[in-house]
Amino acid sequence: MCDLVARTGRHQQRYEAGCRLVAGCIPFRHRNSEGSEDANTGKIVEVLMINSTSGPGLLFPKGGWENDETVQEAAVREALEEAGVRGELMDFLGYHQFKSKTHQDEFCPEGLCKAAMFALFVKEELESWPEMNTRKRTWLTVPEAVDSCRHAWMRDALENGFSKWYAERMMTAGENISVEH
């Protein structure tokens, strides 16, 4: 049984200029490539995606950013609630705007949303989490994740946010970890 509880309702939801503000992350980990015994070479980055509760395709954890938390706290909370992971919140990857069919209200009648996305290095996968009965998690290589994204804006966050950030980070660190497998 999960002791954690997901937040519900929109009474604390943040809005800006007619847009609902959203926070999310691209959870990632490293895996040794097949046949590689050396822990420092041949690593592959994998990203964690969750199923959508409203149709086919996979998503990154994200949700409303509320008045009593920072955008970073909201991103970490959403990863815990929706995907059941904890880790180190890394860098901001960018803002992505999209239109939501399910989040239209009096403050945002058009359903416009502005998502702040972050990279989250996963250190722990929980066995139980608030949305475990409605969400399944899947670890994918970046190309697999690109093909599986339900929404174009999430694909953009992965390709033009996460992948570029990760490549720059690895070049700076001088590590041999691939996002291309």
N, C-alpha and C positions, 0 to 999 in steps of 0.2 A: 504494500500500500504506500502511496506517495504522500508524504507530509507537506510537500510544497503545494501551493495553490496559485493558479494563474489569475492575474487581474482580469476583471471583466468590466464592461460598461465604458462610457465615454465622458463621464462627468468631469474628469481631470485632463481630458485630451487637449493638446496644444494645437493652435492654428496660427497661421501667418499669411496675411493677404489672401484669404479665401482658400488656402491650402491646408490640408491636414498634415501635421508634421509626424513623420514616421522614423523609427530608428531600427537598424538591422545590422547583420554582420554576415561575413562569409567565413564560417568556421573551417579551419584547415589543420592538417597534420602531415607528418612525413612518414613514408613507408619505404623500406628497402626494396629495391627492384629485384625481380626474380634472378636468382643465381649470384647475387652480390653478398659476399660474406663480410666485406669491409664496411663498417658502420659509417664511414666518412665519404664513401663514393657510391654512386648509383642510387641515391635516394630519389623518391618521387613524391611530389606534393599531391595530396588528395583533399578535396573539399567535401563538406557535409551538406547534403540537401535533405529536405523533408517533403513529404507528399502534400499536395494541396487538398483541402477539405471540400473544395468546390469544383473539382474537375481534374482532367489529366495533366501530367507534367509535374515537375519538381520545383521547389522554391528554396530560398535561403530564409532563415528565421528573421522576421521583422514584424513590427507592430507599432501601435501608437506610442508616441513620446508624451509622457504626462507631466503635469505642472510641478509635481513634487520630486522630480528626478532630473539629472543631467542627461544629455543625449547619449553619453557613454553608458550610464547606468541603465538606460532604456534598452540599448543594444544588448548588453550583457543579460538583462532580465529576459528579453525575448528569446535569446539562445537557450537559456535555462528552461523557460516555460515550454517552448515549441519543440526544441531538439534535445533537451536533456543533457546539455554539455556545459562545462565550466572551463575557463582557461584564462589566458592573458590577452586582454584587448590590446591590439597593436595599433596601427595607424588608421587614420581617417582616409577612406578611399574616394570620397566624393559624394555629391548630391545627385539624386536621380529623380526626375519628375515623371509621374504617371497618373493615369486616370483609373479610379476604382469604381466598379459597378456596385460593390457591396458597402461602400463607405460614403454614401451621399447622405447629408443631413442639413439642418438649417444653417449651419456655419460653413458648409462646403457643398452647396447643392449640385455642383458639377462633378463632385467626386475627385477633385484634384488633390494629389498627394505629393509631398516632397520628402524623399527618403534619404537620410544620412546613413551611409554604409561604412562599416569598419571591417578590418581583418581581425579574426579571433583565433589565436593559436590554442587548440584544444589540448587540455591537460587531463581532463576527466570526463568520462561518459557515464552518466548515471543509469542505474538499472531501472529506476522509476522516476518519472517526472510528470508535471501537471497535465500535459496533453498527450501522454503516452497511449491513451486509448483511441485517439483520433489521428496521431502523427506517427509515421514510420520514417526512420532515418536511413540514408543511403550514402556511403562513401564512394566518391567518383573521382577519376582523374579530371583535370581541367577540360580536356577535349570532350570527355563523356558528359560532363556537367553542362558545357556549352550546348550540346545537342539535346539535353534533357530539360533545359530551362523553360518553364511555362510562359514567362513574360520576357519580352524583348529588353525591357529596362534592366532586368536581372542579368540577362546575358551580357549587356553592355557593362554592368558593374563588375562582372567577372572578367571579361576580356580587356576592357579599357581601364578598369580600376585595379582589381586584384592582381591580374597577371602582370601588368606593367609595374605595379608597386613591388611585387614579389621578385621579378627579374632584377630590378634596380637594387633591391635589398640583398639579394644573393651575390650580385656582382660586387657590391661594397664589402660584403662579408667574405668573399672569395670562396664560397661553398659550391659544391657540385650537386645541386638539387634541381631536378627538371620538372617543369610544369607541362611538358609537351607529350607525355606518354598517355 
